Amino acid sequence: MGFLILQAWLTVFASCLSATSWSNFHPRNNSQSQTKFLPIGIATGQAPSSSTGKVRSFELVPSTPFATLDYGTEVAGYPFFEVSSMRGKVQIEVKYGEAFQALSNNFSDGPYPFAIGLSNTYRVETFDVTTPGIFESFFLQGGQRWQSIRLLTPGSITFASVGLRPSIPVVDIDNLPGQFECDNNKLNDIWKLGAKAVNVACLEQGTQPELWQVNQTGAFIRGMRSGVSDQGAFLENYTLEFDARIERGGLGWVVAHPLASPASGIQLNLVGELPPETRFVNTNTSLTPPNSILLGYGYSIVNQTTLNSYLLDTFQIPFPVQEKTWYRVTTVLTGGEYLAVSISGIQIFNATLSSFYIGGSAIPTRGSFGFGGWQDQSGTVKNVLVYDTLNSSTLYSNPMTDKAQVLAEYGVHQNYESVCLDGPKRDRLIWLGDLYHTSRIVGTSTSRLDLIKGTLNSLLSWQTPDGLFPYDAAMGYNSSLAYQAFTNGGGGARFGIEVYKVVLPDYQILGLLSFTDYVSTSNDLDFVRETWPHWKLQTNWILDQINATTGLLSLLGAFLGPASGGSVVNCAFVQALNMVADIAAAIDDTDAVTKYQNAAITLAATINKSLWNSKLGVYSLSLASPDDYSVSSCAFCITSGTANATQASSFLAAIQSLKLGPGYKDSTQANSSDPSTNISPNTNGFFLAALMAQGTAAAAATSLELLQTLWGAMLVDNETKTGASWEYLNVAGAPGLGLYTSLSHPWGGAPTYLLTEWVAGLQAAAGAKGFGYGSWVVNPTLGVAMGLGKARATVMTAFSGSLEVAWSVVNASTLQVQINAPARTSGVFEMAGFKKVLTGGTEYHLLVPV
């Protein structure tokens, strides 16, 4: 939509902008409105129900054994239960889930054994309640909306209250430092999706707890994904011995388990005799029969969506394994294919691993060892010894009594840094590529830039001499101790090589862009100066991957698209090079400015020469796939400035052929008829940025449609909405990976920053002058073209105050604009050819006839 600006007048005002014990869990957050998360609705009955009513005390009896608790939005923390009265023997089963449907599933929406997330691996836990009062789960739940409590026994129990002690900053999403609001309520709710997601995924230092209790008795370990030693990554043909005491149910351990990709291995579980006096009523004795050892391979003994797991065999133990009794467990790996387990000198099995089927490949026998357990199990481990199976030379010895040493070595230490994860429920890792959206969302919503900086510092502590960062750093390992195990301790063909070069190396580009976005939002040039050599090292490594023959990046793997000669990785790198050059200019590194600007110009020219398909009007997916294209290549080739206006318009038109369900499928190579084809809010978010930047009436209409269909789908179903952005959707608009889907995932929250930047029109100016909003631009063209009558947005600046814009259409013919800005900043108002420089004041008013 075009606008004829007949006149504008400006008024400048010189006024300045004015501009319990649980609460100690978040010492940095001074605006907490609550010290616990409480449900907004409760239902009781014979089964879980999403039709919850008024919050009240409630009683569970055999005829009404279920309670359903609805927290309204995504929450995280330690489940607590206040019991006012009880009669008889009481055991309760508690389930946690993001989607309501999880409460009717045996394992809820878990388990999550991909990584040690410093939270409960399992989404179901059982409690033996013996007395009224308050009790709390040892493990925190990283992310949930729904919860159920089921009475398992003939007794009765009355709860005065149930809730969670928060493990995340407690904030009011409606009153964040960054704000967006317009007269389209659906857009307002969509903006909050990303804000909520980063609030739950970004964690303060030390708030995610240690998972083991270590003292002179040994390491007391509750059922969880095994903590794996960072000292055994390169071992093979070894024997592991340890003293084990089952406290309840059983305990688990792993061998031949790499720390790096693929982080899966041989799973073993010792099940005790399960005496009636301590056995939980809901114990699955078909899966974990008494007096047995379970042998599995993969991530767990139970398969979970994309986490392939195999229960290979169950071996009966010829004597009762008693609780509270010490046994010496010996596990022998030999010959690259043999595994034997003995208990206190009695061999339970000796297996040939090649006789088990795991999908066609052999079971690897190289990798580390660790300890954990199945749901509701607990045990104590001490006196761990590892020696060479052939010559008996000692390779490792640990009494498991030094708390600081054990917690760090096995990755179960509380989080060392403030970090932003991929999601609160799973995978609870610092995924390097996911930080791209997260850093920008934080800058326009929570303004917790300290958490982004903490994440960058954590990544820096893991950087390799070549300049690479881990693609999925864990928050419970000490990087100075575990560095080698994660960098070179991969499994199978990846063993001994630097895994960051072969697993998702394009994430290095997205990670670099996250750094540049942090700097452009924060203007933290002190941090730049302190760490600049590290970022240049990373940038130079990526530059070194440019193929001398093609002039294009040739990586060994990629998530965004083809790794070798692919348009998306190359265009994304053009964008990164230009932004790194801006940072170099801000700290007066003129050599770096020249180097990176020239590299960007050369790479962009090569992309246009080699990958522009003039026949189709698109950038080819890659040199090898000239007639294919993707939404991500469209996005980055436009936002990087590689495409000119004509190319951008042509490519955006072609992308309409990828429309599928609520959004756009990733590329022409994705099969629209395949029921497993999902729609990614991550890649659609990249695309939305390029689309909105066009500022045309057509772009406004398409953007609005995409916002309403894709992100609007996250708001529709009361049983799946969490108030946060999702990981994937299927073509019907439901969670794309079923219950496994992360329903609070910042990579799906791009509209949070894009609505602020393009619909309200509040942006930092390009280049170093715009860092921290020192120079800014207000351009509401897209918002007006969407048909909005009014909009406002606020962001925090690096110049002692907030930057605010509010505009409204008056009498259908005039745009009334008010801008409040810190005194040390200046900006420009632009719209449809009109431009007005705004400087010297703190409050600006414009009337712009349309």
ZAMARGU-4260 file (C-alpha; in steps of 0.2 Angstrom, whole numbers, plus 5000, padded with zeros to 4 digits):
<rodrens>
0) 5000/5000/5000 | 5007/5017/4995 | 5005/5033/5005 | 5005/5051/5000 | 5012/5062/5013
5) 5005/5079/5011 | 5013/5087/5027 | 5021/5083/5043 | 5024/5093/5059 | 5035/5090/5073
10) 5035/5095/5091 | 5050/5092/5102 | 5049/5092/5121 | 5064/5093/5131 | 5057/5083/5145
15) 5068/5068/5151 | 5061/5051/5152 | 5059/5044/5169 | 5061/5033/5159 | 5047/4922/5257
20) 5062/4910/5257 | 5057/4904/5240 | 5060/4922/5233 | 5078/4920/5237 | 5079/4907/5223
25) 5080/4922/5210 | 5090/4935/5219 | 5092/4945/5202 | 5074/4947/5199 | 5066/4962/5208
30) 5049/4961/5200 | 5043/4944/5205 | 5024/4945/5208 | 5024/4927/5216 | 5035/4915/5224
35) 5027/4899/5218 | 5017/4893/5203 | 4999/4888/5207 | 4986/4880/5196 | 4972/4891/5189
40) 4960/4876/5188 | 4957/4859/5196 | 4946/4845/5191 | 4943/4828/5200 | 4935/4813/5194
45) 4938/4795/5187 | 4950/4801/5173 | 4960/4817/5169 | 4949/4831/5163 | 4953/4847/5154
50) 4937/4855/5160 | 4944/4862/5176 | 4935/4873/5188 | 4939/4884/5203 | 4955/4881/5213
55) 4951/4873/5230 | 4957/4860/5242 | 4952/4843/5235 | 4951/4825/5241 | 4956/4809/5231
60) 4947/4793/5236 | 4946/4776/5226 | 4929/4781/5218 | 4937/4798/5213 | 4955/4794/5211
65) 4961/4808/5198 | 4965/4826/5200 | 4969/4837/5185 | 4978/4853/5188 | 4979/4867/5174
70) 4993/4880/5176 | 4986/4890/5162 | 5003/4893/5153 | 5020/4885/5153 | 5028/4884/5171
75) 5044/4876/5178 | 5050/4871/5195 | 5050/4859/5209 | 5032/4851/5212 | 5026/4853/5230
80) 5011/4845/5238 | 5003/4852/5254 | 4993/4837/5262 | 4980/4842/5275 | 4974/4825/5279
85) 4975/4807/5274 | 4968/4790/5279 | 4976/4773/5276 | 4990/4768/5265 | 4992/4782/5252
90) 5003/4781/5236 | 5000/4794/5222 | 5006/4794/5204 | 5010/4811/5197 | 5011/4815/5179
95) 5017/4831/5171 | 5014/4837/5153 | 5014/4852/5141 | 4999/4845/5132 | 4984/4838/5141
100) 4984/4822/5131 | 5000/4818/5139 | 4991/4814/5156 | 4983/4799/5148 | 4999/4792/5141
105) 5009/4779/5151 | 5025/4789/5152 | 5016/4806/5150 | 5025/4816/5136 | 5042/4808/5142
110) 5054/4802/5145 | 5068/4813/5139 | 5085/4804/5140 | 5094/4813/5126 | 5104/4823/5138
115) 5107/4827/5156 | 5095/4842/5157 | 5097/4845/5176 | 5079/4841/5178 | 5068/4825/5180
120) 5071/4814/5165 | 5054/4806/5168 | 5037/4815/5167 | 5029/4802/5179 | 5034/4800/5197
125) 5027/4791/5212 | 5026/4796/5230 | 5023/4786/5246 | 5014/4798/5257 | 5015/4794/5275
130) 5010/4809/5285 | 5001/4826/5282 | 5011/4841/5279 | 5021/4848/5264 | 5033/4838/5253
135) 5042/4842/5237 | 5049/4832/5223 | 5068/4831/5222 | 5069/4834/5204 | 5062/4850/5195
140) 5051/4849/5180 | 5058/4859/5166 | 5042/4864/5158 | 5024/4859/5159 | 5006/4866/5159
145) 4996/4851/5164 | 4998/4840/5179 | 4988/4825/5186 | 4988/4816/5203 | 4981/4798/5204
150) 4977/4789/5220 | 4984/4771/5218 | 4979/4764/5235 | 4963/4761/5244 | 4966/4775/5256
155) 4961/4794/5254 | 4971/4810/5254 | 4966/4828/5254 | 4977/4842/5247 | 4976/4860/5253
160) 4987/4866/5239 | 4998/4859/5225 | 5010/4869/5214 | 5028/4872/5209 | 5043/4881/5217
165) 5049/4891/5203 | 5066/4887/5194 | 5064/4901/5182 | 5063/4920/5183 | 5045/4924/5188
170) 5039/4938/5177 | 5022/4945/5171 | 5022/4943/5152 | 5010/4958/5151 | 5022/4970/5160
175) 5039/4966/5152 | 5052/4979/5149 | 5049/4976/5131 | 5031/4978/5125 | 5020/4977/5109
180) 5002/4980/5108 | 4990/4984/5093 | 4971/4983/5090 | 4973/4965/5084 | 4972/4955/5099
185) 4978/4939/5090 | 4994/4948/5085 | 4996/4953/5103 | 4994/4935/5109 | 5006/4930/5095
190) 5019/4942/5101 | 5018/4935/5119 | 5022/4917/5112 | 5041/4921/5110 | 5042/4931/5126
195) 5035/4917/5136 | 5046/4904/5128 | 5062/4914/5132 | 5056/4917/5149 | 5055/4898/5153
200) 5070/4893/5143 | 5083/4906/5149 | 5089/4902/5166 | 5099/4911/5179 | 5116/4904/5185
205) 5114/4891/5199 | 5095/4889/5198 | 5095/4871/5190 | 5101/4860/5204 | 5114/4846/5206
210) 5106/4829/5203 | 5116/4818/5214 | 5118/4818/5233 | 5136/4814/5236 | 5144/4811/5254
215) 5155/4798/5262 | 5143/4784/5259 | 5144/4787/5240 | 5133/4794/5227 | 5115/4793/5230
220) 5107/4793/5213 | 5088/4794/5209 | 5081/4787/5193 | 5087/4798/5178 | 5096/4798/5162
225) 5113/4792/5167 | 5126/4804/5171 | 5141/4800/5161 | 5159/4802/5166 | 5170/4814/5156
230) 5185/4803/5160 | 5180/4788/5149 | 5176/4795/5132 | 5190/4786/5124 | 5190/4769/5132
235) 5186/4752/5125 | 5188/4734/5130 | 5187/4739/5148 | 5180/4731/5164 | 5169/4742/5175
240) 5167/4738/5193 | 5157/4747/5207 | 5148/4744/5223 | 5129/4746/5222 | 5116/4747/5235
245) 5098/4748/5229 | 5088/4760/5240 | 5071/4757/5231 | 5067/4747/5215 | 5084/4747/5206
250) 5098/4757/5198 | 5105/4759/5181 | 5121/4761/5173 | 5129/4763/5155 | 5145/4758/5146
255) 5152/4761/5129 | 5142/4778/5130 | 5150/4793/5120 | 5148/4810/5127 | 5148/4818/5110
260) 5136/4813/5096 | 5128/4801/5096 | 5126/4802/5114 | 5119/4785/5117 | 5126/4768/5122
265) 5124/4751/5131 | 5110/4753/5144 | 5110/4741/5159 | 5097/4741/5174 | 5098/4731/5190
270) 5081/4727/5197 | 5080/4722/5215 | 5067/4710/5223 | 5054/4723/5224 | 5048/4719/5242
275) 5030/4723/5245 | 5033/4735/5259 | 5043/4747/5248 | 5036/4742/5230 | 5026/4756/5222
280) 5009/4749/5217 | 5011/4755/5199 | 5028/4747/5196 | 5029/4740/5179 | 5035/4722/5182
285) 5033/4718/5164 | 5046/4730/5160 | 5057/4729/5176 | 5054/4711/5183 | 5061/4708/5200
290) 5078/4701/5202 | 5084/4704/5185 | 5096/4714/5174 | 5089/4723/5159 | 5100/4725/5143
295) 5097/4739/5131 | 5105/4750/5118 | 5102/4768/5113 | 5096/4782/5124 | 5085/4772/5136
300) 5076/4755/5137 | 5060/4763/5131 | 5059/4771/5113 | 5054/4789/5112 | 5050/4797/5095
305) 5067/4802/5088 | 5077/4794/5101 | 5079/4776/5096 | 5080/4764/5110 | 5080/4745/5111
310) 5077/4734/5126 | 5087/4719/5120 | 5085/4706/5133 | 5081/4703/5152 | 5091/4691/5162
315) 5085/4683/5178 | 5096/4684/5193 | 5097/4667/5203 | 5095/4675/5220 | 5085/4689/5228
320) 5094/4706/5226 | 5089/4715/5242 | 5087/4733/5245 | 5099/4742/5257 | 5112/4729/5254
325) 5129/4731/5245 | 5133/4721/5230 | 5149/4722/5219 | 5143/4724/5200 | 5156/4719/5187
330) 5153/4723/5168 | 5166/4717/5156 | 5168/4723/5138 | 5180/4713/5127 | 5184/4709/5109
335) 5173/4723/5103 | 5157/4713/5104 | 5156/4703/5120 | 5147/4709/5136 | 5146/4700/5153
340) 5139/4706/5169 | 5142/4698/5186 | 5135/4702/5203 | 5146/4699/5218 | 5156/4686/5208
345) 5141/4677/5201 | 5140/4679/5182 | 5122/4684/5176 | 5125/4684/5158 | 5139/4684/5144
350) 5131/4690/5128 | 5138/4692/5110 | 5132/4709/5105 | 5131/4705/5087 | 5117/4694/5090
355) 5106/4709/5095 | 5097/4719/5081 | 5098/4738/5083 | 5092/4743/5065 | 5105/4735/5055
360) 5121/4742/5063 | 5133/4735/5076 | 5132/4739/5094 | 5148/4750/5097 | 5158/4746/5112
365) 5169/4761/5114 | 5164/4775/5125 | 5162/4780/5143 | 5152/4774/5158 | 5139/4782/5170
370) 5125/4779/5182 | 5107/4783/5183 | 5091/4773/5184 | 5073/4770/5178 | 5058/4780/5184
375) 5056/4779/5203 | 5072/4769/5206 | 5085/4775/5217 | 5102/4768/5223 | 5119/4772/5229
380) 5136/4769/5220 | 5153/4769/5227 | 5171/4763/5224 | 5171/4764/5205 | 5185/4755/5196
385) 5189/4753/5178 | 5203/4743/5171 | 5209/4736/5155 | 5200/4719/5152 | 5215/4711/5144
390) 5230/4716/5155 | 5220/4722/5170 | 5229/4739/5171 | 5220/4752/5181 | 5212/4765/5170
395) 5201/4774/5182 | 5197/4774/5201 | 5185/4784/5211 | 5177/4781/5228 | 5163/4793/5223
400) 5164/4803/5239 | 5171/4819/5234 | 5155/4830/5230 | 5163/4844/5220 | 5173/4832/5209
405) 5159/4819/5206 | 5146/4832/5202 | 5157/4840/5189 | 5164/4824/5181 | 5147/4816/5178
410) 5138/4832/5172 | 5126/4833/5186 | 5133/4849/5194 | 5121/4864/5195 | 5121/4876/5179
415) 5138/4885/5179 | 5132/4900/5169 | 5116/4909/5166 | 5111/4901/5149 | 5097/4900/5136
420) 5091/4883/5131 | 5082/4876/5116 | 5067/4872/5127 | 5063/4870/5145 | 5055/4853/5143
425) 5068/4846/5131 | 5082/4845/5125 | 5088/4857/5139 | 5104/4860/5130 | 5112/4876/5123
430) 5109/4873/5105 | 5120/4885/5096 | 5108/4888/5081 | 5093/4890/5092 | 5101/4905/5100
435) 5098/4915/5084 | 5080/4918/5087 | 5082/4918/5106 | 5094/4933/5107 | 5082/4944/5096
440) 5067/4939/5106 | 5075/4943/5123 | 5081/4960/5116 | 5063/4965/5112 | 5054/4957/5127
445) 5062/4952/5143 | 5078/4962/5140 | 5087/4949/5150 | 5103/4952/5140 | 5113/4946/5155
450) 5106/4929/5151 | 5111/4930/5133 | 5129/4936/5138 | 5130/4921/5150 | 5125/4909/5136
455) 5139/4917/5125 | 5152/4915/5139 | 5147/4897/5142 | 5150/4894/5123 | 5166/4903/5124
460) 5172/4892/5138 | 5170/4877/5126 | 5178/4885/5110 | 5191/4874/5101 | 5208/4880/5095
465) 5201/4881/5077 | 5187/4893/5083 | 5172/4881/5084 | 5159/4881/5097 | 5148/4866/5103
470) 5132/4864/5094 | 5123/4858/5109 | 5133/4862/5125 | 5127/4854/5142 | 5125/4866/5157
475) 5131/4853/5170 | 5148/4849/5164 | 5164/4859/5168 | 5171/4864/5151 | 5189/4864/5157
480) 5187/4846/5162 | 5175/4839/5149 | 5181/4848/5134 | 5191/4834/5126 | 5177/4821/5129
485) 5164/4832/5120 | 5175/4838/5106 | 5183/4822/5100 | 5173/4809/5110 | 5160/4805/5097
490) 5153/4788/5093 | 5156/4776/5078 | 5164/4785/5063 | 5165/4801/5073 | 5177/4794/5086
495) 5192/4804/5088 | 5188/4818/5075 | 5182/4836/5080 | 5163/4833/5080 | 5159/4851/5078
500) 5166/4851/5061 | 5155/4837/5055 | 5139/4839/5065 | 5129/4855/5061 | 5144/4866/5056
505) 5131/4878/5049 | 5126/4882/5067 | 5143/4891/5068 | 5135/4904/5057 | 5119/4905/5067
510) 5130/4906/5083 | 5140/4920/5076 | 5124/4930/5071 | 5118/4927/5089 | 5134/4936/5095
515) 5131/4950/5083 | 5113/4952/5088 | 5118/4953/5106 | 5130/4967/5103 | 5119/4976/5091
520) 5105/4976/5105 | 5116/4979/5120 | 5130/4990/5113 | 5141/4979/5125 | 5158/4984/5117
525) 5168/4980/5133 | 5162/4962/5130 | 5167/4963/5112 | 5185/4969/5116 | 5187/4956/5129
530) 5182/4942/5118 | 5185/4948/5100 | 5199/4936/5096 | 5188/4922/5099 | 5174/4928/5087
535) 5187/4932/5074 | 5194/4915/5076 | 5177/4907/5073 | 5173/4919/5058 | 5190/4915/5050
540) 5187/4896/5052 | 5170/4898/5042 | 5179/4908/5029 | 5192/4894/5027 | 5178/4882/5022
545) 5175/4892/5006 | 5180/4880/4992 | 5193/4888/4981 | 5185/4881/4965 | 5167/4886/4968
550) 5170/4901/4979 | 5156/4895/4990 | 5155/4887/5007 | 5158/4868/5007 | 5154/4861/5024
555) 5153/4843/5030 | 5135/4845/5036 | 5121/4857/5039 | 5104/4859/5046 | 5098/4874/5036
560) 5100/4866/5019 | 5114/4858/5008 | 5131/4860/5016 | 5141/4861/5000 | 5137/4875/4988
565) 5120/4878/4997 | 5112/4895/4995 | 5106/4896/5013 | 5122/4893/5022 | 5131/4905/5010
570) 5118/4919/5011 | 5118/4917/5030 | 5137/4919/5030 | 5135/4935/5020 | 5124/4942/5033
575) 5136/4937/5047 | 5151/4944/5038 | 5142/4961/5036 | 5137/4961/5055 | 5154/4956/5061
580) 5161/4970/5050 | 5150/4982/5059 | 5156/4976/5076 | 5174/4978/5070 | 5170/4996/5065
585) 5163/4999/5082 | 5180/4995/5091 | 5191/5002/5077 | 5198/4986/5070 | 5200/4993/5052
590) 5209/4978/5046 | 5194/4967/5051 | 5182/4979/5043 | 5190/4978/5027 | 5193/4959/5027
595) 5175/4955/5032 | 5167/4968/5021 | 5177/4962/5006 | 5173/4944/5009 | 5154/4948/5010
600) 5155/4957/4994 | 5164/4943/4985 | 5153/4929/4992 | 5137/4938/4988 | 5144/4941/4970
605) 5148/4922/4969 | 5131/4917/4975 | 5122/4928/4962 | 5133/4921/4948 | 5132/4903/4953
610) 5116/4900/4962 | 5103/4913/4955 | 5091/4903/4944 | 5084/4917/4932 | 5073/4904/4924
615) 5064/4900/4940 | 5067/4917/4948 | 5075/4909/4964 | 5091/4905/4972 | 5095/4887/4969
620) 5095/4876/4984 | 5113/4871/4979 | 5125/4869/4965 | 5119/4851/4965 | 5100/4855/4965
625) 5098/4870/4953 | 5079/4868/4951 | 5075/4866/4970 | 5074/4880/4983 | 5069/4883/5001
630) 5061/4896/5013 | 5077/4898/5022 | 5087/4902/5007 | 5074/4915/5002 | 5075/4922/5019
635) 5094/4924/5021 | 5097/4929/5003 | 5085/4943/5006 | 5090/4949/5024 | 5108/4948/5020
640) 5106/4960/5005 | 5113/4947/4993 | 5096/4948/4983 | 5092/4965/4974 | 5074/4971/4975
645) 5069/4962/4959 | 5077/4945/4964 | 5068/4947/4981 | 5051/4950/4973 | 5053/4936/4961
650) 5059/4923/4975 | 5045/4928/4987 | 5032/4925/4973 | 5040/4908/4970 | 5040/4903/4988
655) 5021/4903/4987 | 5022/4886/4979 | 5029/4879/4996 | 5013/4884/5005 | 5007/4869/5015
660) 4995/4868/5029 | 4997/4883/5041 | 5013/4889/5034 | 5027/4884/5022 | 5036/4868/5020
665) 5055/4869/5021 | 5059/4866/5002 | 5053/4859/4986 | 5062/4843/4991 | 5049/4841/5006
670) 5035/4829/5001 | 5019/4837/5004 | 5010/4820/5004 | 5021/4813/5017 | 5011/4813/5034
675) 5028/4816/5043 | 5031/4832/5034 | 5031/4846/5047 | 5030/4865/5046 | 5044/4873/5056
680) 5041/4890/5065 | 5060/4891/5065 | 5062/4892/5046 | 5045/4901/5044 | 5052/4914/5056
685) 5067/4917/5045 | 5056/4919/5030 | 5044/4931/5039 | 5058/4943/5042 | 5062/4943/5024
690) 5044/4945/5019 | 5040/4959/5031 | 5056/4969/5026 | 5047/4972/5009 | 5035/4984/5016
695) 5023/4982/5002 | 5004/4979/5003 | 5006/4962/4996 | 5020/4958/5009 | 5008/4965/5023
700) 4994/4954/5018 | 5005/4938/5016 | 5013/4942/5033 | 4997/4944/5042 | 4990/4928/5034
705) 5006/4918/5040 | 5005/4925/5057 | 4987/4921/5059 | 4988/4903/5052 | 5005/4897/5058
710) 5007/4906/5075 | 4988/4908/5077 | 4987/4889/5078 | 4997/4889/5094 | 4983/4898/5102
715) 4968/4889/5096 | 4967/4872/5106 | 4965/4874/5125 | 4973/4857/5127 | 4989/4861/5118
720) 4992/4879/5120 | 5005/4884/5133 | 5006/4903/5130 | 5023/4900/5122 | 5029/4896/5104
725) 5031/4878/5097 | 5044/4868/5090 | 5035/4860/5075 | 5017/4859/5068 | 5010/4846/5057
730) 5000/4851/5042 | 4984/4851/5052 | 4991/4864/5064 | 4993/4852/5079 | 5010/4848/5087
735) 5021/4841/5074 | 5030/4828/5084 | 5016/4822/5094 | 5018/4823/5113 | 5037/4824/5110
740) 5035/4841/5103 | 5042/4855/5113 | 5027/4867/5116 | 5038/4880/5123 | 5053/4883/5110
745) 5061/4900/5107 | 5066/4895/5089 | 5047/4897/5085 | 5045/4914/5092 | 5052/4926/5078
750) 5035/4936/5078 | 5040/4943/5095 | 5054/4953/5088 | 5047/4955/5070 | 5030/4963/5076
755) 5040/4976/5086 | 5052/4980/5072 | 5040/4980/5057 | 5022/4981/5063 | 5025/4994/5077
760) 5040/4999/5066 | 5053/5001/5080 | 5070/4997/5074 | 5088/5000/5078 | 5097/5009/5064
765) 5109/4999/5053 | 5127/4998/5057 | 5137/5002/5073 | 5128/5018/5075 | 5112/5008/5079
770) 5120/4998/5093 | 5110/4999/5109 | 5097/5009/5099 | 5109/5024/5100 | 5102/5028/5083
775) 5084/5021/5078 | 5071/5021/5065 | 5053/5021/5066 | 5043/5015/5051 | 5026/5009/5053
780) 5022/5006/5035 | 5019/4988/5036 | 5008/4989/5051 | 4997/5002/5043 | 4996/4992/5027
785) 4990/4977/5038 | 4975/4988/5042 | 4979/4991/5060 | 4972/5006/5068 | 4985/5008/5081
790) 5001/5000/5088 | 5014/5004/5101 | 5030/4996/5106 | 5044/4998/5119 | 5062/4992/5120
795) 5076/4995/5132 | 5091/5004/5126 | 5109/5005/5131 | 5107/5023/5135 | 5098/5025/5151
800) 5080/5022/5147 | 5067/5015/5135 | 5063/5019/5118 | 5044/5019/5114 | 5033/5022/5099
805) 5014/5024/5099 | 5005/5027/5083 | 4986/5027/5078 | 4976/5031/5063 | 4965/5046/5066
810) 4949/5049/5056 | 4955/5037/5043 | 4967/5050/5035 | 4980/5055/5048 | 4993/5045/5057
815) 4997/5052/5074 | 5014/5047/5081 | 5022/5049/5098 | 5040/5043/5101 | 5049/5044/5118
820) 5068/5042/5117 | 5083/5043/5129 | 5091/5060/5127 | 5107/5053/5121 | 5099/5045/5106
825) 5092/5051/5089 | 5082/5043/5075 | 5072/5045/5060 | 5054/5043/5056 | 5051/5035/5039
830) 5035/5030/5029 | 5032/5028/5011 | 5045/5041/5005 | 5043/5053/5019 | 5058/5055/5031
835) 5061/5066/5046 | 5076/5067/5057 | 5073/5067/5075 | 5086/5073/5087 | 5089/5084/5102
840) 5074/5079/5112 | 5066/5065/5122 | 5048/5066/5116 | 5043/5068/5098 | 5025/5071/5091
845) 5021/5069/5072 | 5004/5071/5063 | 5006/5062/5046 | 4991/5064/5034 | 4989/5048/5024
</rodrens>
